Amino acid sequence: MTESDVSAELNELRRLADAGSADATDELIQLAAEQGNIDELRRLSDSGNATATDQLIEFATEQDDMDELRRLADGGNITAAEQLEELTAE
């Protein structure tokens, strides 16, 4: 699969997800997580998708991305706050 094929697939998944397709949203989250696409996970998380938020927290924790965890914690996410606390305690 070429880069343009991947880009076209992402665009189609975004279109379907934005139109309310739960399957497309799930697939988009999985693809973004596999690719480490934090921007896509953030976009989906910011739109209220809890699964994307969980994936974003997991990715940020693995990458020691304190800024992302802090952003989520500041937005009221308890799990992000707990992860941030654990990482800063180490």
N, C-alpha and C positions, 0 to 999 in steps of 0.2 A: 504494500500500500504506500503510495507516494505521499509527500507532505500535503499536497493539494487535496488528495483524497481524504486524508485525516481532517483537514480544515473543513472540507465540505460536509463530512460526517458530523463534526462538531456543530457546525452551523445548523444542520438539519435537526440534530438532537436539541439544540437550544430553542429552535423554532417550535418544535413539538412540546418541549417542556414548558415553554412560556405560554403555550396554548392550553396547558393543563394536563398533559399526558404524564401520568405517574410513572409509567414504564420508561418513557424517554428521560424523565428526571432521574430515576434510579440509575439508568445506564450512563447518563451524563456524569453523575456523581462518581460512579465506579471508574469511569474512564479518567476523570479529572484526578481522582485519588491515585490511580495507577501511574499516571504521568507526572504526579507531583505538581499539578496545575493549581497552585494556591489561589490565583486570581479567579478561576472558575468556581472553586469551592467557596471562596469569599462571596462571590456574586450570588450564588445559590443560598448560602447561609444568611446573607443580609436580606434576602427576600423571604426569610422565615422557614427555610427547610432545615428541620432538626437533624436529619441524616447528614446533610452537607456540613452542618455545624460540628457534629461529632467527628466527621472525617477531618475537618479543618483543625480541630483541637488535637486529634491524634497526630496529624502531620506536623503541626506547630510544635508539639511536645517532642516528637522524634528529632526535629531540626533545632531544638532549643531556641525556638523563635519567640523570645520573651515579648517582643513588641506585639505580635499577633495575639498571643495569649492575653496580654494586658488589654488590648483593644476589645477582645471578646468579654473579658472579665469586667471591664468598665461599662460594657453594654448590659451587664447583669447576668452573664452566664456563670453559674456556680461551678460547673465542671472546669471551665477555663481558669477560674480563680483558684480552685484546688490544685490544678496542675501547675499553675504559676507559683503557688506557695511551695509545692513539693520541689520544683526545680530551683527555686531561690534558697531553699533550705539546705541543698546539697553542697 
